[in-house]
């Protein structure tokens, strides 16, 4: 998950690393899976909804039609205050991609 401060708002991209056994969702399945099961949504939808409820600006990316539909279907449920806090405390202040100020285009 990448967060960047933008005029006092947080913009988030590369929200969900779904690949294989690694990434945000896999690392935190003990928190994400129960929330997803309770809400009837996927863990990825829970992460997107968490961003929306925090007031973050989100840019989900996918080329897969089913995932694009899934990414849009996040407005029919809300996370509890406890859910939001449980997800928020998972932050490790780690970067998952290249440093923007040093990115050389590769």
N, C-alpha and C positions, 0 to 999 in steps of 0.2 A: 504494500500500500504506500503510495507516495502522497505527501501533503505539501502544499506550498501556500504561504500566506499571500493573499492578493487583496490589497486595499481593505485589510481587516477581516476578510473572508478567507476561508481555506478552500483552495482548489485541489481536487484529488483526481489523480489519474493512475493508471495501472493499479486499479482498485483491488482486483482479485487475481491471485496467482493460482490457477487451477491445476497446473501441470503436475501430474504424478503425485508422489507422496510428500512433496515439499511445498512450501508456500504458506501464506497466512492461514488459509482455511484448514490445511492439514495440521499445522503447528498448534492451532487453537480449537481443534474439533471438540474438545471436552466442554468448551463454552458454547461454540457455535451450533453444534448438532442439536442439543436440547432446545435451544431457542427456535431453530428451524423446524424441528418436529412439532413443537407447541403451536407455532404460527401457521404450519402447513406450507411453508416456503422453503426454498433451498438456502443453504448457508450463504451463497453468493447474494441472493436477494436480501438476506438479513444484513449483510455488510453494506449493500447499497442503501437500504432503508435507514441504517444507523447514520450514514453520512447525511442523508436528507433531513433526518430529525435533528441533527446537530447544526443544520444550516450550511453545511459544506456545499461547494459547487462540485458536481461530479461529472466525469467524462468516461462512462463505461465504454469499452471497445470490444467489438466482436464482429466476425464475418459470418458467423453461424446463425442462420435465421431463428432457430429455436432459442439460442442464447440471447439474441437481440430482443425477442418477445419476452423472455424471462427478465431481462434487465429493465424493461418498461413496466412490468407487472409488480411494482413495489409500492403502489399507492393505496391498495385495498386493506392494509393492515398497519398497525403501529406497534412499536416496541415499548415495553414498559420502561419506566425510569431505571429500574434495576437492570434490565437487559442492556440499556444504553451504557450504564456505568460498568457493567461486567465486560462489555466489549471495549470500552474506552481504556480500562486499566491494562488491556493486553499490549498497549503501545510499548515498544522497546526503543524508540528514537533511533531506528536503524534505516538506512537507505537501501532500497532494493534494486535500484538502477544506477545509471551513471550520474555523476555529479554534474548538474546543469551548467555550472560555471566553467567546467573543464571538459565538457562533452565535445568530441572532435568529429561527430557525425557517423561513427562506426558502431 
